[in-house]
Amino acid sequence: MKITYYGHACVGVETPTAHLLFDPFITPNPLASHIDISTIPADYILLSHGHGDHVADALAIAQRTKAKIVSNYEIVTWYETQHQYSNIHPMNHGGSWSFGFGKVRYVNAIHSSVLPDGTYGGNPGGFVVETEVGNCYFAGDTALTMDMQLIPRFTRLDVALLPIGSNFTMGIEEAVVAAEFVQCKTIIGIHYDTFGFIKVDHEAAKAAFAAAGCELILLDIGESWMR
């Protein structure tokens, strides 16, 4: 499993059989100005919720790659009705589906969700992905929630992608507890530094996770991590 960070909360996950892209927000992000979205592979685009800083490049990448958009019912039907993009797969909380690369479960997140044109974006969520080369949890934008404790009852995680920027999501202190809840020692940070509200002290963040027996990985934009 290869994970590439494209800035903010956007990551690509490569398995032997598919390229997954989560929450593509790249072209509006000045920190990711060196990333060319025309080169990003995607067989599936997974969207945690409808905010612009998570869906900005989803349609453009989907139209180029013919990727399947996977999200809650409200979001995928918005792409179908508003943009005539029909390669979609609707999900909702607690449900799972087996795709060609493995299994995806749509899990709870505590946040808000509205699409760029003001359309209701349904309830936000996260994704637990099980593949032949490893399992990961993409939390999306969320507060710390006790529901995270349910995840390891069904899936042993190899890596968890957790927001750490605070203000709009959980911060470092809560993310450390989230790592404990999901029983995962390897954490990749997302949703930090992009805006002034979510700047973090990298060394302090890493130290906080290390004190809890975890490793926090903060990738440079465009950098990859391999399991």
C-alpha positions as a Python dict, from the first residue, in 0.01 Angstrom:
ca = {
    (1, 'M'): (0, 0, 0),
    (2, 'K'): (141, 333, -112),
    (3, 'I'): (-7, 656, 25),
    (4, 'T'): (69, 989, -142),
    (5, 'Y'): (-18, 1321, 23),
    (6, 'Y'): (-152, 1592, -208),
    (7, 'G'): (-209, 1852, 63),
    (8, 'H'): (-484, 1940, 311),
    (9, 'A'): (-693, 1622, 341),
    (10, 'C'): (-625, 1483, -6),
    (11, 'V'): (-441, 1153, -29),
    (12, 'G'): (-397, 888, -292),
    (13, 'V'): (-386, 523, -193),
    (14, 'E'): (-233, 281, -441),
    (15, 'T'): (-294, -93, -422),
    (16, 'P'): (-187, -358, -674),
    (17, 'T'): (-525, -334, -847),
    (18, 'A'): (-651, 24, -802),
    (19, 'H'): (-574, 389, -733),
    (20, 'L'): (-798, 546, -469),
    (21, 'L'): (-815, 924, -426),
    (22, 'F'): (-966, 1082, -115),
    (23, 'D'): (-1109, 1435, -87),
    (24, 'P'): (-929, 1608, -378),
    (25, 'F'): (-866, 1974, -296),
    (26, 'I'): (-552, 2068, -487),
    (27, 'T'): (-585, 2346, -745),
    (28, 'P'): (-731, 2601, -496),
    (29, 'N'): (-461, 2517, -239),
    (30, 'P'): (-157, 2747, -279),
    (31, 'L'): (56, 2502, -81),
    (32, 'A'): (-5, 2242, -353),
    (33, 'S'): (65, 2468, -651),
    (34, 'H'): (338, 2231, -771),
    (35, 'I'): (91, 1940, -803),
    (36, 'D'): (-50, 1885, -1152),
    (37, 'I'): (-392, 1724, -1118),
    (38, 'S'): (-374, 1599, -1477),
    (39, 'T'): (-109, 1350, -1364),
    (40, 'I'): (-296, 1211, -1062),
    (41, 'P'): (-431, 858, -1118),
    (42, 'A'): (-774, 761, -985),
    (43, 'D'): (-993, 457, -1032),
    (44, 'Y'): (-1210, 554, -734),
    (45, 'I'): (-1266, 896, -576),
    (46, 'L'): (-1390, 874, -218),
    (47, 'L'): (-1547, 1187, -70),
    (48, 'S'): (-1598, 1219, 305),
    (49, 'H'): (-1833, 1519, 282),
    (50, 'G'): (-1933, 1804, 54),
    (51, 'H'): (-1724, 2103, 163),
    (52, 'G'): (-1529, 2275, -113),
    (53, 'D'): (-1195, 2204, 52),
    (54, 'H'): (-1267, 1833, 1),
    (55, 'V'): (-1440, 1814, -337),
    (56, 'A'): (-1288, 2102, -538),
    (57, 'D'): (-1111, 1884, -796),
    (58, 'A'): (-1329, 1575, -776),
    (59, 'L'): (-1529, 1632, -1093),
    (60, 'A'): (-1233, 1735, -1309),
    (61, 'I'): (-1031, 1431, -1205),
    (62, 'A'): (-1330, 1199, -1238),
    (63, 'Q'): (-1409, 1322, -1588),
    (64, 'R'): (-1048, 1269, -1698),
    (65, 'T'): (-994, 929, -1535),
    (66, 'K'): (-1353, 795, -1550),
    (67, 'A'): (-1317, 715, -1179),
    (68, 'K'): (-1611, 592, -974),
    (69, 'I'): (-1718, 852, -716),
    (70, 'V'): (-1796, 689, -381),
    (71, 'S'): (-1967, 885, -106),
    (72, 'N'): (-2296, 919, 74),
    (73, 'Y'): (-2619, 909, -125),
    (74, 'E'): (-2671, 1286, -128),
    (75, 'I'): (-2325, 1364, -264),
    (76, 'V'): (-2310, 1105, -539),
    (77, 'T'): (-2660, 1185, -663),
    (78, 'W'): (-2560, 1554, -673),
    (79, 'Y'): (-2282, 1463, -916),
    (80, 'E'): (-2531, 1262, -1119),
    (81, 'T'): (-2807, 1524, -1134),
    (82, 'Q'): (-2606, 1848, -1136),
    (83, 'H'): (-2309, 1735, -1343),
    (84, 'Q'): (-2446, 1435, -1535),
    (85, 'Y'): (-2167, 1218, -1398),
    (86, 'S'): (-2310, 869, -1364),
    (87, 'N'): (-2016, 653, -1254),
    (88, 'I'): (-2112, 668, -888),
    (89, 'H'): (-2159, 441, -589),
    (90, 'P'): (-2383, 559, -300),
    (91, 'M'): (-2314, 455, 59),
    (92, 'N'): (-2440, 540, 404),
    (93, 'H'): (-2332, 499, 764),
    (94, 'G'): (-2268, 144, 879),
    (95, 'G'): (-2274, 4, 527),
    (96, 'S'): (-1993, -167, 341),
    (97, 'W'): (-1929, -276, -16),
    (98, 'S'): (-1674, -500, -185),
    (99, 'F'): (-1508, -334, -482),
    (100, 'G'): (-1246, -486, -710),
    (101, 'F'): (-959, -375, -486),
    (102, 'G'): (-1117, -469, -153),
    (103, 'K'): (-1385, -367, 95),
    (104, 'V'): (-1495, -16, 195),
    (105, 'R'): (-1700, 66, 504),
    (106, 'Y'): (-1859, 409, 551),
    (107, 'V'): (-1826, 510, 917),
    (108, 'N'): (-1942, 797, 1133),
    (109, 'A'): (-1784, 1141, 1144),
    (110, 'I'): (-1896, 1442, 1343),
    (111, 'H'): (-1881, 1750, 1123),
    (112, 'S'): (-2110, 1937, 880),
    (113, 'S'): (-2161, 1902, 506),
    (114, 'V'): (-2288, 2124, 228),
    (115, 'L'): (-2193, 2113, -139),
    (116, 'P'): (-2034, 2410, -320),
    (117, 'D'): (-2366, 2534, -461),
    (118, 'G'): (-2538, 2520, -123),
    (119, 'T'): (-2702, 2181, -174),
    (120, 'Y'): (-2736, 1968, 139),
    (121, 'G'): (-2446, 1724, 146),
    (122, 'G'): (-2585, 1456, 375),
    (123, 'N'): (-2411, 1338, 688),
    (124, 'P'): (-2030, 1342, 674),
    (125, 'G'): (-1839, 1019, 715),
    (126, 'G'): (-1507, 843, 704),
    (127, 'F'): (-1388, 531, 523),
    (128, 'V'): (-1236, 207, 648),
    (129, 'V'): (-1062, 39, 354),
    (130, 'E'): (-951, -324, 358),
    (131, 'T'): (-719, -445, 81),
    (132, 'E'): (-488, -737, 17),
    (133, 'V'): (-186, -521, 101),
    (134, 'G'): (-316, -348, 412),
    (135, 'N'): (-603, -172, 584),
    (136, 'C'): (-646, 199, 640),
    (137, 'Y'): (-890, 441, 802),
    (138, 'F'): (-950, 779, 640),
    (139, 'A'): (-1130, 978, 908),
    (140, 'G'): (-1217, 1281, 695),
    (141, 'D'): (-1318, 1589, 893),
    (142, 'T'): (-1435, 1482, 1235),
    (143, 'A'): (-1437, 1550, 1603),
    (144, 'L'): (-1323, 1275, 1836),
    (145, 'T'): (-1609, 1028, 1870),
    (146, 'M'): (-1664, 720, 2078),
    (147, 'D'): (-1780, 542, 1759),
    (148, 'M'): (-1414, 515, 1660),
    (149, 'Q'): (-1383, 237, 1917),
    (150, 'L'): (-1603, 18, 1696),
    (151, 'I'): (-1355, 18, 1409),
    (152, 'P'): (-1101, -230, 1553),
    (153, 'R'): (-1382, -470, 1639),
    (154, 'F'): (-1414, -533, 1266),
    (155, 'T'): (-1085, -426, 1106),
    (156, 'R'): (-722, -438, 1213),
    (157, 'L'): (-572, -115, 1085),
    (158, 'D'): (-221, -75, 948),
    (159, 'V'): (-245, 303, 918),
    (160, 'A'): (-495, 573, 1012),
    (161, 'L'): (-526, 912, 843),
    (162, 'L'): (-648, 1155, 1108),
    (163, 'P'): (-715, 1531, 1103),
    (164, 'I'): (-495, 1714, 1354),
    (165, 'G'): (-545, 2085, 1280),
    (166, 'S'): (-816, 2161, 1539),
    (167, 'N'): (-1066, 2451, 1502),
    (168, 'F'): (-1269, 2270, 1231),
    (169, 'T'): (-1182, 1915, 1339),
    (170, 'M'): (-1018, 1741, 1630),
    (171, 'G'): (-674, 1864, 1724),
    (172, 'I'): (-358, 1687, 1828),
    (173, 'E'): (-469, 1595, 2180),
    (174, 'E'): (-794, 1443, 2055),
    (175, 'A'): (-624, 1272, 1760),
    (176, 'V'): (-392, 1093, 2001),
    (177, 'V'): (-700, 954, 2175),
    (178, 'A'): (-850, 865, 1836),
    (179, 'A'): (-538, 660, 1758),
    (180, 'E'): (-594, 474, 2084),
    (181, 'F'): (-962, 420, 2003),
    (182, 'V'): (-890, 272, 1659),
    (183, 'Q'): (-593, 75, 1798),
    (184, 'C'): (-349, 197, 1535),
    (185, 'K'): (11, 297, 1604),
    (186, 'T'): (92, 448, 1263),
    (187, 'I'): (-83, 777, 1195),
    (188, 'I'): (-62, 1005, 891),
    (189, 'G'): (-176, 1357, 970),
    (190, 'I'): (-423, 1538, 744),
    (191, 'H'): (-618, 1867, 754),
    (192, 'Y'): (-347, 2087, 899),
    (193, 'D'): (-140, 2394, 798),
    (194, 'T'): (-351, 2486, 492),
    (195, 'F'): (-517, 2784, 660),
    (196, 'G'): (-417, 3002, 954),
    (197, 'F'): (-684, 2841, 1170),
    (198, 'I'): (-526, 2495, 1143),
    (199, 'K'): (-152, 2558, 1172),
    (200, 'V'): (25, 2305, 1393),
    (201, 'D'): (364, 2273, 1557),
    (202, 'H'): (504, 1968, 1378),
    (203, 'E'): (758, 1867, 1638),
    (204, 'A'): (515, 1911, 1928),
    (205, 'A'): (257, 1704, 1740),
    (206, 'K'): (502, 1422, 1675),
    (207, 'A'): (614, 1429, 2038),
    (208, 'A'): (254, 1402, 2162),
    (209, 'F'): (195, 1090, 1952),
    (210, 'A'): (531, 943, 2047),
    (211, 'A'): (445, 983, 2416),
    (212, 'A'): (140, 767, 2350),
    (213, 'G'): (349, 501, 2174),
    (214, 'C'): (244, 605, 1822),
    (215, 'E'): (425, 745, 1521),
    (216, 'L'): (283, 1056, 1357),
    (217, 'I'): (390, 1092, 995),
    (218, 'L'): (360, 1440, 843),
    (219, 'L'): (428, 1407, 473),
    (220, 'D'): (540, 1689, 248),
    (221, 'I'): (292, 1763, -29),
    (222, 'G'): (370, 1520, -309),
    (223, 'E'): (557, 1283, -77),
    (224, 'S'): (460, 916, -42),
    (225, 'W'): (464, 662, 241),
    (226, 'M'): (487, 291, 171),
    (227, 'R'): (371, 12, 396),
}
